[in-house]
Amino acid sequence: MEIKAKTDLAPDKVQELVERYYGYQVKKVQKVRAVYKLETDQGTVAFKNARKIKDIAFIHSVLHHLHTCGFAETSSLRKTKTNTLLLSYQNDDYVVEQWLPQKVEEVSVHADNWLFSAGKALAAFHHAISSYPFSYIPKKRIRRPWGIWFIQQYNKIKYHRPWDQSAEKYWLLDRMKRAKDQFRMYPAITTHLCHGSLHQENIMIDRDQKVWLIDYERITYDAIGKDIAQLLMYHFRFHSWNQEAVEQLLIGYEEVSPLSQADLYHICTRSLVPESIIYAYLDGKVMVTDWEQEMAKEAIWKRLVPSYWER
């Protein structure tokens, strides 16, 4: 789960709490970024602040479901001696999580040789989590149906600031109209729980090139295209858009789970018309900071999915 909130307790206090409430014998305490790493007689664990997580039982059930359905490349939560997930101390909540195996480390932002493995892992994750019962998902984590939301945003932008006749506005409307038309033709996008935060800090890799996914704070009921497009977006903050890297992710994904035409089109849409661009325009902010990158991205999708561009 990799909760990122800071843990301000002193090391000796952390050791005392873990020994008292979890019954572990702590051998070593080490601060690693915003968390404490503890070596105990029950294995290595992480002690973290959980003040931002209001539905920890839901997160725990998701992790349990993933493990039960065969996706083991993630972490798990530990319970206290009284069978609770949270440890409350001085008006704050904490959680203890299983530390990932020693051979697992973050993928490098400077490399792209992990994208194929990430595609396979993401497809396996989506397959495992797709059977999580909808009735168990908190309402706040269920996104409005994408098609309804997108058409509302399209109409907002179309009639927003009618005096704006800029090339940028018409460029955005053209992209959105294409996306809207394709969605009307192919509306059956695959929707279930998605990771929601696929940047490099949450993507780990082991020595066998197997990818692990962590940090489920932002898990959301959404279309799978969001996860795939988001992973690409974060990756290409550090790289120039190139076709081979995009292909590696998609090939890895489809080796595990073939993408339908509707889902492939939706990946194009979420990549070409991300929410950030829509909200930037509506808020009067700069939509695109690097047009060269934007045009390179568009050219890649035109080559990879030429039918998306047919009217």
C-alpha positions, 0 to 999 in steps of 0.5 A: 500500500505504501502510505506516504504520510510522514511518521514523526515518532522517535525510533524508540517509541516506534519500537515500543509500540510495535512490541506492545501492540503487535507482539513482535520482538524488534531487532533493528529500526531504520528510517527509510524516507517517510517510514520506519523499516523494522527487522523483527522476529516476524520478518521485516515490516514497515511502520507508517502513518495512516492519517490520510486513509479513511477506509483502511478495511477496504484497502486491506480487502483489496490486497487480500483479494489480489493475493487470493486471485493470484497477484502476489507481487504486492504488499500486505497489512499486518494486524495488531494483537487485538486483530485491528488494522490501525494502531491509534496513538496520540490522536494519530493512526499508524499501520504496519505493512509487510516489507517487500522482499530485499531483491525488489527495488524501484524501477529507474526513471532513466530506463525503459527496459521495464515497460514490457514487464510492467505491461504484463504485471498491470494486465495480471493486476487488472485480471485479478482485481476485476472480480472484486465485488462492486458492492464492496467498493466505497462510493467515494472511490467510484468514478462517474461513468467516463462517457457521461463525464467526458461529454459534459466536459466537451460541452463545457469547453465548446461553450466556455469563453465564446470569445476565445477563438484561439487555435489551442481551443479548436485543437482541443475540441477537435481531439475531444470530438474525435474521442467522443465519436469513437466512444459512441461507436465503441462504448464497451470499455472495460471498467473495474477497480484500477490502481490510479497512481502508476508513477515510478515510485509505485512500480517496483522490479525484482532481479527476475524482471518481475514487476510489483505494484504498490501504493493503493491509496488512490485505487478507483473504479475506472476504465483500465485505459486510465491506468495504461495511459497514466503509466505512459504519461509518468514515464514520458515526463523523463523521456521523449515519446518514442514508439518502441517504449509504447509498444513494449508496454502494450505488447507486455499487457496483451501477452497476458490479456488482449485489449479490445478495440474499445479499450485500445481506443480508450487508451488513445483517448486518455493519453491524447485528452488527459483530464489535466488538459481539460481542467487546465483549459477550463481554469484558464491555465496553460494546457500544453507545456511542450508541443514537440512532445505532444506532437510526437505522442500524437504521431505515435498513436497515429502509427499504432492505432490508425483506425482511431483517426478515421472519421 
